Amino acid sequence: MLFTIIRRNEKLAAKRSPMFDKNRFAKFLIYFMVAYWAALLLFMGVTLPSAFESAAPSMEPYHILNQGLIYVLITDFLVRFVIQTATSHEIKPYLLMPVKKKKLIDTLLLQSATSLYNLFWFFLFVPFAFLSIFRFYGMTGIICYLTGIWLLMVLNNYWYLLCKMLLNEKTVYLLLPLAVYSLLAIAEFIPEGNPISTFTMNLGEGFIEGSLPAYLSVIILILLMIFINRTLQIRLLYSEISKVEDTKIKHVSEYKFLDRYGEIGEYIRLELKLYLRNKTVKTQFRMGFIIMIAFSCVLAFTDVYDRMTNFICIYNFAILPVMTLGQVMCFEGNYLDGLMSRKESIYNLLRAKYYLNCLILLIPSLIMIIPIIRGKISPLMAVSYLLFTVGAVFFTLLQLAVYNKKTLPLNANVMRSNRGSSLFQSFLISCALFMPLIVNSTLTTFLEQNTAFIIMMLIGLTLTVTHTIWIKNIYNRFMKRRYDNMEGFRDSR
């Protein structure tokens, strides 16, 4: 009963959201991408059996696929971070109702297990099973095999929920999945015989044959993950709602060195406090910062991705601004009324955001010195991509200050509502994300590499020098829409 009520309430909440009508184009794009990936998996499921037979005639195709089950599960785990939200975000509305908290958490965990996404990989496994398993084991073998695959996806779902819940609490818990997958990689590649892929091959064989120990081993792990998730969610539930942790500030920095910069310094101080004190923003900023440093270190200290230096060098500079400025003004929606009470406060706020993000890019710029010394990239490339990011990418992202009008909570990671953005907003973020690669590829098609770098550098330098002009233009357009935007921020608080 509670299960159906929660499911119905989620559908009603989505329809009654003020962003529902504005998101229809974006939702159409999402549905199109889902259909595209489903068709791609279906195509792979049809073509892989014959490809595996040609590549390894001594093995059956399903043996080869079963050896790669661990890679499918890792891919599924990463994809869930992009498209699946933590189930506990729906707990808060029910806390004032006469429903036992443990029963509510149990229902939400059950709902997660019955999600249709756990069946999405069947677009790959169903045609593959019919083409490679049916001739040996018949329909019974296919049903048993798909049941085992579904159990693995459910197990992966609860593993994701555990990591997501811990990561929402502290970024350091990112080390948990990294440690687990590192241990799996060590166990797979260091000993002879590839123990992990051999184990998954035997596990898949057990699923096909309907082996009870194969199913029981996965079911026991599922029950263990449910118990861990349930215990942690009960423990973290009230700390998330009461915001107890937010009051435990051991040291408060006033950033007094910013006083010399007047009102701009005040807003830079506000941005620093936004990034470093509020849980949601801090977690997002840390994740972007870690990814940026990872890109820098990969380029500086390894030779693995030497053929992708353009890609890594570009996103070394662009990834953090895309993650932070892509939601410009959304967090400020919590206190926008106070900002609007001061003359030109939004203009100075936008300038402060621009200057602070420029300063942050000094960190990857310093790390870039190492690959420059090692001869992996040229100084012209590094300077070109840096200036293009500071100019063109920042110019594109800050346009969102005019169109973003949904407030995002500052601290409620687990309970927060789903983000909504229009098709145009999604288009601007995509442009900022892919524009450096597109511009670079287009220029290098017709010109020499160094000439392309110089042109990108000049584009970025021009927009950097004129930043006060186009930021003023953004501010004027924002002020023309201010009442519409303020209404949207208030409705979505």
C-alpha positions, 0 to 999 in steps of 0.5 A, spaced: 500 500 500 505 504 502 509 502 495 503 504 491 502 511 494 509 513 494 509 511 486 503 515 485 505 521 489 512 521 485 508 522 478 504 527 481 510 531 484 513 531 477 506 533 473 505 539 479 512 542 478 512 549 476 518 546 471 514 541 468 511 545 462 518 548 461 522 541 461 518 538 456 523 539 450 528 537 455 525 531 456 523 529 449 531 530 448 532 525 454 527 520 451 531 520 445 537 519 448 534 513 452 532 510 445 538 511 442 542 508 447 537 502 447 538 501 440 545 501 440 545 496 446 540 492 442 545 492 436 550 490 440 546 484 443 545 482 435 552 483 433 556 480 438 555 473 438 558 472 431 563 477 433 565 473 439 565 466 435 570 469 429 574 472 435 575 466 439 572 460 435 574 455 441 569 458 446 562 460 446 560 467 445 556 467 452 563 465 456 566 471 453 560 476 455 560 473 462 568 474 462 566 481 461 560 482 466 565 486 471 566 491 466 558 492 465 557 492 472 562 498 473 559 502 467 552 501 470 555 504 476 558 510 473 552 511 469 547 511 475 551 517 478 549 521 472 541 519 471 539 516 478 538 520 484 538 517 491 532 514 493 532 517 500 530 524 497 523 523 498 523 521 505 522 528 508 515 529 506 513 523 509 516 524 516 510 528 519 505 523 517 503 517 521 508 512 518 514 508 521 521 511 519 523 504 518 517 502 514 518 508 509 526 507 508 524 499 507 519 501 502 524 506 498 529 501 498 524 496 495 522 501 490 529 502 488 530 495 486 523 494 482 526 500 478 525 499 470 532 502 470 535 495 472 532 492 466 535 497 461 541 492 460 536 487 457 536 490 451 543 487 450 543 481 454 536 478 451 538 478 444 545 476 446 541 470 450 537 468 444 542 468 439 548 464 443 544 460 449 537 458 446 541 453 442 544 449 448 539 450 454 533 453 450 528 458 453 529 455 460 536 457 460 535 464 457 530 465 463 535 463 468 540 467 465 536 473 465 534 472 472 541 472 474 543 478 470 537 482 474 539 480 480 546 483 479 543 489 477 539 490 483 546 488 487 549 494 483 543 498 484 544 498 492 552 498 491 551 505 488 546 507 493 551 506 499 556 510 495 552 516 493 549 516 500 556 516 503 559 521 498 553 526 500 556 526 507 563 527 505 567 527 499 572 523 502 568 517 501 569 517 494 575 513 496 571 507 497 569 505 490 576 507 488 579 502 493 574 497 491 575 497 484 582 498 484 582 491 488 578 488 483 583 491 478 589 488 482 586 481 483 584 481 475 591 483 472 596 481 477 595 474 478 596 469 472 589 466 469 585 473 470 581 470 477 575 476 476 573 474 469 574 467 470 569 467 476 564 472 473 564 467 467 563 461 472 557 465 475 554 466 468 555 459 467 551 457 473 546 462 472 544 459 465 544 452 468 540 454 474 545 453 479 542 454 486 549 456 489 550 462 484 543 465 485 544 464 493 551 468 493 548 474 489 542 474 493 546 474 500 550 480 497 543 483 496 541 482 503 547 485 506 547 491 502 540 492 503 542 491 511 547 496 510 543 501 506 537 501 511 542 502 517 546 508 514 539 511 512 536 511 519 542 513 522 543 519 517 536 521 516 535 526 522 542 529 521 540 531 514 533 534 516 536 537 522 542 540 519 546 539 526 552 538 522 552 545 519 553 548 526 559 545 527 564 550 525 571 550 528 574 556 524 571 562 521 575 566 516 573 573 514 578 573 508 580 580 510 585 581 505 579 582 500 577 588 504 582 592 499 578 590 493 571 594 495 564 591 493 567 586 488 572 583 494 565 583 498 562 578 493 568 574 492 568 573 500 561 571 499 562 566 493 568 563 497 563 562 503 558 559 498 563 554 496 566 552 502 561 552 507 554 550 504 554 542 504 551 541 497 555 547 493 561 544 497 560 537 495 559 539 488 565 544 488 570 539 491 568 534 485 569 538 480 576 540 483 578 533 484 576 532 476 580 538 474 586 536 478 585 528 476 586 531 468 592 535 470 595 529 473 594 525 468 597 529 463 603 531 467 605 525 470 603 519 465 604 517 458 597 513 458 593 518 454 598 522 450 594 521 444 588 525 447 593 531 449 588 536 446 582 533 449 585 532 456 588 539 456 582 543 454 577 539 459 583 540 464 581 548 464 574 547 462 571 542 467 570 545 473 567 552 470 562 548 467 560 544 473 560 551 477 557 556 473 552 552 469 548 553 475 550 560 476 544 564 480 541 558 482 544 557 489 543 565 490 536 564 489 535 562 496 537 569 498 536 573 492 531 578 495 537 581 499 541 581 493 536 585 489 536 591 495 543 593 493 544 597 487 548 593 481 549 588 486 548 582 481 553 586 476 558 586 481 556 579 483 557 576 476 564 580 476 566 576 482 564 570 480 568 571 473 574 573 477 574 567 482 573 562 477 579 565 473 583 565 479 582 558 480 584 556 473 591 558 476 592 551 479 591 547 473 595 552 469 601 551 474 600 543 474 601 544 466 608 547 467 610 539 468 608 537 461 610 543 458 617 541 461 617 534 459 615 536 452 608 533 452 604 539 450 607 546 447 606 553 451 602 555 446 597 550 447 596 551 454 596 558 454 591 558 448 586 553 452 587 557 458 585 564 455 579 560 451 576 558 457 577 564 461 574 568 455 569 564 450 567 558 455 566 563 461 562 568 456 557 562 454 556 560 461 555 566 464 549 567 459 545 562 464 545 568 469 539 571 465 535 564 464 536 560 470 530 561 475 530 555 479 533 555 486 537 549 488 538 548 496 544 550 499 545 544 504 540 538 503 543 533 498 539 527 500 532 531 500 533 536 495 528 536 489 530 534 482 534 539 478 530 542 472 532 546 466 530 548 459 532 546 453 536 552 451 539 552 458 541 545 457 544 547 450 548 553 453 551 548 458 553 543 452 555 548 448 560 550 453 562 543 454 563 541 447 565 548 444 573 548 445 573 541 442 569 543 436 572 550 435 579 546 435 577 541 430 574 546 425 580 550 425 585 544 425 581 542 419 583 548 415 589 551 418 596 549 422 595 547 429 599 553 431 595 557 427 589 554 430 592 555 437 593 563 436 586 564 433 583 561 439 588 565 444 586 571 440 578 569 441 579 568 448 583 574 449 578 579 446 573 576 450 577 577 457 579 584 455 572 586 454 569 582 460 566 588 463 562 590 457 559 583 456 558 582 463 554 589 464 550 586 458 548 580 462 546 584 468 542 589 463 538 583 460 537 580 467 534 586 470 529 586 464 527 579 466 528 580 474 521 579 476 520 573 472 526 570 475 525 572 482 518 569 481 521 562 479 526 562 484 521 563 490 516 558 487 522 553 487 525 554 494 
